[in-house]
Amino acid sequence: MRTVDLKIEDVAFGGKGVARENGKAVFVPFTIEGELISAKITREKKQFAEAEMVDLCGRSRHRIEPPCPYFGRCGGCAYQHIDYAHQLEIKSRQVGDLLRRIGKLKEIPVQPIVPSPRNYGYRNRITVHAENGVIGYFRRDSHRLIDIEHCPIAMDEVDRELTDLRSHDLRDGHYTLRARVDRPLRGRLTRSENAFHHFTQTNDAVANALRDLIVQALPPGQQLLVDAFCGTGFFAKALLDKFERIIGIDWDRFAIAAAKENATEKETYLAGNVDAELYGAMEKCNLDKASLIVDPPATGLSPQLRNVVIDLAPARMIYVSCNPATLARDLGDLQARFQIESVTPLDMFPQTAEIEVATQLRRHN
């Protein structure tokens, strides 16, 4: 493997620094824009290359010492070597860049990123894996495990659960540890446990900020809210005062069952395919007094669902995304019927490359 001298020009979505060698992009993890490095090329393709830093020749003023002993080997965090204020700058810039490059959007109203009040000790749950006596996370770019005694981004109570878990003789499998429970869930996750795991946010403070942002964005006196990919109704239940009727749709029947447990007469929750259910939920309502929330998985909206949303075109729409790249793709199509009013990044997962984004849209007059 050859060694090259590089200047890092940017940090790409996903967390790797970007340099250029003879016009070809070279991606190098754990680097910061402006740094001068010596790097070993580990993978070379026609359009790009990947490398690992060998020597840091010119250090960024934003570089700090990572507090986690597993950083760089564990596959979870990407930014512990960067001070938190600069992490926020990087993520905000990445959102704008993706919307311009993938969505072909111009004059994007990107709002200041919402930071996490705690950039360590914020996760209210983690999932660790056990195999052949090793208990921990997957290594970076690998399906091999690294043994983890504690996780600095997890809440103290979750870390105590991990210490307790490690004191037991475990079967191989996946173990979800949560704050505010008496003990961890032992053994492989059931479907219902997976539903709970997927449909609750792991950073309580930022999840609440996201919910408040959505509540403020939607006006009162509306007839219908459809909350697509509603999970347990986290957004819908906060908006009961603003709508005469609320319909939540999700594929997971366990999440829908949880949403129904304390539902009011205003609320209807449907377990089914969002693509198939959305049109029937909205086609007969007054779309001038209707709003739509979508919070899809990382794959974004399917082509069929994008077409349904464009065809229906409710007066207002909120798009919550955990993947700015697929958000950019979808907004590129949705702008045919909608104007983007604001794009707000939220740092749901400090120290990682993940970015949450809430986009407010209004139907074109």
C-alpha positions as CSV (number, residue, x, y, z in Angstrom):
1,M,0.0,0.0,0.0
2,R,1.4,3.4,-1.0
3,T,1.7,6.4,1.3
4,V,0.7,9.9,0.2
5,D,0.7,13.4,1.6
6,L,-2.7,15.0,1.7
7,K,-4.5,18.2,2.8
8,I,-8.0,17.5,4.1
9,E,-10.4,19.9,2.4
10,D,-13.8,18.9,4.0
11,V,-15.5,16.4,6.2
12,A,-18.1,14.4,4.2
13,F,-21.5,13.2,5.5
14,G,-20.6,9.9,7.2
15,G,-17.7,11.5,9.0
16,K,-14.6,10.9,6.8
17,G,-12.3,13.7,5.8
18,V,-12.0,14.4,2.1
19,A,-8.7,15.2,0.3
20,R,-7.7,15.2,-3.3
21,E,-4.8,13.4,-5.0
22,N,-4.4,14.2,-8.7
23,G,-8.1,15.2,-8.8
24,K,-9.4,11.9,-7.2
25,A,-11.2,12.1,-3.9
26,V,-9.5,10.4,-1.0
27,F,-11.6,9.6,2.1
28,V,-9.7,9.5,5.5
29,P,-11.5,8.9,8.8
30,F,-10.7,10.9,12.0
31,T,-9.4,13.9,10.2
32,I,-10.6,17.6,10.1
33,E,-10.7,20.1,7.2
34,G,-7.4,22.1,7.0
35,E,-5.2,19.3,8.4
36,L,-2.1,18.1,6.7
37,I,-1.5,14.4,6.9
38,S,0.4,11.4,5.7
39,A,-1.9,8.6,4.8
40,K,-1.7,5.0,3.6
41,I,-4.1,4.1,0.7
42,T,-6.1,1.1,1.8
43,R,-8.6,0.9,-1.1
44,E,-8.5,2.4,-4.6
45,K,-11.3,2.7,-7.1
46,K,-11.5,4.6,-10.4
47,Q,-13.5,7.5,-8.9
48,F,-12.2,7.6,-5.3
49,A,-9.8,6.1,-2.8
50,E,-9.9,5.3,0.9
51,A,-6.9,5.8,3.3
52,E,-5.9,5.6,6.9
53,M,-3.9,8.4,8.6
54,V,-0.3,7.5,9.3
55,D,1.0,10.8,10.6
56,L,-0.6,14.1,11.5
57,C,1.6,16.8,10.1
58,G,-0.6,19.9,10.5
59,R,-3.1,19.8,13.3
60,S,-6.5,21.6,13.3
61,R,-7.3,23.9,16.2
62,H,-10.5,22.0,16.6
63,R,-8.8,18.7,17.4
64,I,-9.1,17.4,20.9
65,E,-8.2,14.3,22.8
66,P,-11.0,11.7,22.6
67,P,-12.2,10.7,26.1
68,C,-13.2,7.2,25.0
69,P,-10.5,4.4,25.1
70,Y,-12.3,2.6,22.3
71,F,-12.6,5.5,19.9
72,G,-11.2,4.7,16.5
73,R,-11.7,1.0,16.9
74,C,-15.4,1.0,17.8
75,G,-17.8,1.6,14.9
76,G,-20.1,3.9,16.9
77,C,-18.6,7.3,17.1
78,A,-16.9,9.3,14.3
79,Y,-16.2,12.8,15.9
80,Q,-14.8,12.4,19.4
81,H,-11.5,14.0,18.1
82,I,-13.4,17.2,17.2
83,D,-14.6,19.9,19.7
84,Y,-18.4,19.9,20.0
85,A,-19.0,23.4,18.6
86,H,-17.1,22.4,15.4
87,Q,-19.0,19.1,15.2
88,L,-22.2,21.2,15.0
89,E,-20.7,23.4,12.3
90,I,-19.7,20.4,10.2
91,K,-23.1,18.7,10.5
92,S,-25.0,21.9,9.6
93,R,-22.7,22.4,6.5
94,Q,-23.2,18.8,5.5
95,V,-27.0,19.3,5.4
96,G,-26.8,22.3,3.2
97,D,-24.3,20.6,0.9
98,L,-26.4,17.5,0.4
99,L,-29.6,19.5,-0.3
100,R,-27.7,21.5,-3.0
101,R,-25.8,18.5,-4.5
102,I,-28.5,15.8,-4.4
103,G,-31.7,17.7,-4.3
104,K,-30.6,20.4,-6.7
105,L,-32.1,22.9,-4.3
106,K,-31.3,26.6,-4.2
107,E,-31.7,29.3,-1.5
108,I,-32.1,26.7,1.2
109,P,-33.5,28.2,4.5
110,V,-31.2,26.1,6.8
111,Q,-31.8,27.2,10.4
112,P,-29.2,27.0,13.2
113,I,-28.6,23.4,14.3
114,V,-30.2,22.4,17.5
115,P,-27.5,21.1,19.8
116,S,-27.8,18.4,22.4
117,P,-27.6,19.8,26.0
118,R,-25.4,16.8,26.8
119,N,-22.8,15.7,24.2
120,Y,-21.8,12.7,26.3
121,G,-23.9,10.6,28.6
122,Y,-27.1,11.3,26.6
123,R,-28.1,7.8,25.3
124,N,-31.0,6.4,27.2
125,R,-30.4,3.0,25.7
126,I,-27.7,1.0,23.9
127,T,-27.7,-2.4,22.2
128,V,-24.6,-4.6,22.8
129,H,-23.8,-8.0,21.3
130,A,-22.3,-11.1,22.9
131,E,-20.3,-13.7,21.1
132,N,-17.8,-16.2,22.5
133,G,-17.5,-14.3,25.7
134,V,-16.9,-10.9,24.1
135,I,-19.6,-8.3,25.0
136,G,-19.6,-5.0,23.2
137,Y,-20.1,-3.2,19.8
138,F,-19.0,-4.1,16.3
139,R,-15.6,-2.8,15.3
140,R,-15.3,-0.1,12.7
141,D,-15.9,-1.5,9.2
142,S,-16.2,-5.0,10.6
143,H,-18.6,-7.6,11.9
144,R,-16.1,-8.5,14.7
145,L,-16.8,-7.4,18.2
146,I,-14.8,-5.2,20.4
147,D,-15.1,-5.8,24.2
148,I,-16.7,-2.7,25.9
149,E,-16.6,-2.1,29.6
150,H,-18.3,1.3,29.5
151,C,-19.7,3.6,26.9
152,P,-19.2,7.4,27.4
153,I,-22.1,8.5,25.3
154,A,-24.5,6.3,27.3
155,M,-26.3,7.6,30.4
156,D,-24.8,6.6,33.7
157,E,-27.7,4.3,34.5
158,V,-27.2,2.5,31.2
159,D,-23.5,2.1,31.9
160,R,-24.4,0.5,35.2
161,E,-26.7,-1.9,33.3
162,L,-23.8,-2.8,31.1
163,T,-21.6,-3.5,34.2
164,D,-24.3,-5.7,35.6
165,L,-24.8,-7.5,32.3
166,R,-21.1,-8.3,32.1
167,S,-21.2,-9.9,35.5
168,H,-23.4,-12.7,34.1
169,D,-22.6,-15.7,31.9
170,L,-24.4,-14.7,28.7
171,R,-25.6,-16.6,25.7
172,D,-24.6,-15.3,22.3
173,G,-27.1,-12.7,21.2
174,H,-28.2,-9.0,21.3
175,Y,-28.9,-7.2,24.6
176,T,-30.7,-3.9,24.9
177,L,-29.9,-1.9,28.0
178,R,-32.2,1.0,29.0
179,A,-32.4,3.7,31.6
180,R,-35.3,3.7,34.1
181,V,-35.8,-0.1,34.0
182,D,-35.1,-2.6,36.7
183,R,-32.9,-4.8,34.6
184,P,-31.7,-5.2,31.0
185,L,-33.6,-7.3,28.5
186,R,-31.8,-10.6,28.4
187,G,-31.5,-12.6,25.2
188,R,-32.4,-11.8,21.6
189,L,-34.9,-9.0,21.0
190,T,-38.5,-10.1,20.3
191,R,-40.5,-8.3,17.6
192,S,-42.4,-6.2,20.1
193,E,-39.1,-5.2,21.9
194,N,-37.7,-4.3,18.5
195,A,-40.7,-2.1,17.9
196,F,-40.2,-0.3,21.2
197,H,-36.5,0.0,20.5
198,H,-37.1,1.5,17.0
199,F,-39.9,3.9,17.8
200,T,-38.5,5.7,20.9
201,Q,-35.8,8.3,20.5
202,T,-32.5,7.7,22.3
203,N,-31.8,11.3,23.2
204,D,-34.7,12.6,25.3
205,A,-33.7,16.2,25.3
206,V,-33.3,16.6,21.6
207,A,-36.4,14.4,20.9
208,N,-38.4,16.9,23.0
209,A,-36.9,19.8,21.1
210,L,-37.9,18.2,17.8
211,R,-41.5,17.6,19.1
212,D,-41.7,21.2,20.3
213,L,-40.4,22.5,16.9
214,I,-43.2,20.5,15.1
215,V,-45.9,21.8,17.5
216,Q,-44.8,25.4,16.9
217,A,-44.7,24.9,13.1
218,L,-48.3,23.7,12.7
219,P,-51.1,26.3,13.2
220,P,-54.3,25.6,15.3
221,G,-57.8,25.2,14.0
222,Q,-56.9,22.4,11.5
223,Q,-59.2,19.6,10.5
224,L,-56.9,16.6,9.9
225,L,-53.4,15.5,10.7
226,V,-52.0,12.4,9.2
227,D,-48.8,11.2,11.0
228,A,-47.1,8.7,8.6
229,F,-44.5,6.4,10.2
230,C,-46.1,7.5,13.5
231,G,-44.5,4.9,15.8
232,T,-46.2,5.1,19.2
233,G,-47.7,8.6,18.4
234,F,-44.9,10.8,19.8
235,F,-45.7,13.7,17.5
236,A,-49.4,13.1,17.0
237,K,-50.3,13.1,20.7
238,A,-48.6,16.5,21.2
239,L,-50.8,18.0,18.5
240,L,-54.2,17.0,19.8
241,D,-55.2,20.6,20.6
242,K,-54.6,21.8,17.0
243,F,-56.6,19.2,15.0
244,E,-60.1,17.9,15.0
245,R,-58.9,14.5,13.9
246,I,-55.6,12.6,13.8
247,I,-54.7,9.5,11.9
248,G,-51.5,7.7,12.6
249,I,-50.1,5.1,10.2
250,D,-47.2,2.7,10.8
251,W,-46.2,-0.7,9.5
252,D,-45.4,-2.1,13.0
253,R,-48.5,-3.4,14.8
254,F,-46.7,-3.4,18.2
255,A,-46.0,0.4,17.9
256,I,-49.6,1.0,16.8
257,A,-50.9,-1.1,19.7
258,A,-48.9,1.2,22.0
259,A,-50.3,4.3,20.4
260,K,-53.8,3.0,20.8
261,E,-53.5,2.3,24.6
262,N,-54.2,5.9,25.7
263,A,-55.8,7.2,22.5
264,T,-58.6,9.8,22.6
265,E,-61.7,9.8,20.4
266,K,-59.8,12.2,18.0
267,E,-57.1,9.6,17.3
268,T,-57.2,6.7,14.9
269,Y,-54.1,4.5,14.4
270,L,-53.7,2.1,11.5
271,A,-51.2,-0.7,11.2
272,G,-50.3,-1.2,7.5
273,N,-48.2,-0.1,4.6
274,V,-47.9,3.7,4.6
275,D,-47.8,3.8,0.8
276,A,-51.2,2.0,0.6
277,E,-52.9,3.7,3.6
278,L,-52.0,7.3,3.1
279,Y,-54.2,8.1,0.1
280,G,-57.3,6.6,1.7
281,A,-56.6,8.6,4.9
282,M,-56.5,11.9,3.2
283,E,-58.4,11.8,-0.1
284,K,-61.8,12.8,1.3
285,C,-60.6,15.6,3.6
286,N,-60.3,19.3,3.0
287,L,-56.7,19.4,2.0
288,D,-56.6,23.2,2.7
289,K,-57.0,22.4,6.4
290,A,-54.9,19.2,6.5
291,S,-51.3,18.6,7.5
292,L,-49.0,15.7,7.0
293,I,-46.0,14.5,9.0
294,V,-43.6,11.9,7.6
295,D,-40.8,10.4,9.6
296,P,-39.6,7.6,7.4
297,P,-36.7,5.2,7.9
298,A,-33.2,6.0,6.5
299,T,-34.2,4.9,3.0
300,G,-36.6,7.9,2.9
301,L,-39.9,8.0,1.0
302,S,-40.5,5.3,-1.7
303,P,-41.2,6.6,-5.3
304,Q,-44.8,5.5,-4.9
305,L,-45.2,7.5,-1.6
306,R,-43.6,10.6,-3.1
307,N,-46.1,10.5,-5.9
308,V,-49.0,10.1,-3.5
309,V,-47.8,13.1,-1.4
310,I,-47.4,15.2,-4.6
311,D,-50.8,14.2,-5.8
312,L,-52.6,14.9,-2.5
313,A,-50.5,18.0,-1.7
314,P,-51.9,18.9,1.8
315,A,-51.6,22.5,2.9
316,R,-48.7,21.8,5.2
317,M,-46.1,19.1,5.6
318,I,-43.3,18.3,8.1
319,Y,-40.6,15.9,6.9
320,V,-38.5,14.4,9.7
321,S,-35.4,12.6,8.4
322,C,-32.6,10.6,9.9
323,N,-30.7,10.6,6.6
324,P,-30.1,14.0,4.9
325,A,-29.1,12.3,1.7
326,T,-32.4,10.6,1.1
327,L,-34.2,13.7,2.4
328,A,-32.4,15.8,-0.3
329,R,-33.5,13.3,-3.0
330,D,-37.1,13.4,-1.8
331,L,-37.3,17.2,-1.5
332,G,-36.0,17.5,-5.0
333,D,-39.2,15.8,-6.1
334,L,-41.5,17.4,-3.6
335,Q,-40.6,20.9,-4.6
336,A,-42.9,20.4,-7.6
337,R,-45.8,21.1,-5.3
338,F,-44.3,22.4,-2.1
339,Q,-42.2,25.4,-1.0
340,I,-39.5,24.7,1.6
341,E,-40.1,27.1,4.5
342,S,-37.3,25.9,6.8
343,V,-34.7,23.1,7.3
344,T,-33.6,22.6,10.9
345,P,-30.8,20.1,11.7
346,L,-30.8,18.6,15.2
347,D,-27.9,16.9,16.8
348,M,-29.7,13.8,18.1
349,F,-26.4,11.8,18.3
350,P,-23.4,13.9,19.3
351,Q,-20.0,12.3,18.6
352,T,-21.4,10.3,15.8
353,A,-21.9,11.2,12.1
354,E,-25.7,10.9,12.3
355,I,-27.9,14.0,11.7
356,E,-31.6,14.5,12.3
357,V,-33.4,17.1,10.2
358,A,-36.9,18.6,10.4
359,T,-38.1,20.3,7.2
360,Q,-41.3,22.5,7.1
361,L,-43.1,22.6,3.7
362,R,-46.1,24.6,2.5
363,R,-48.1,23.8,-0.6
364,H,-47.6,26.2,-3.5
365,N,-50.6,28.5,-4.0
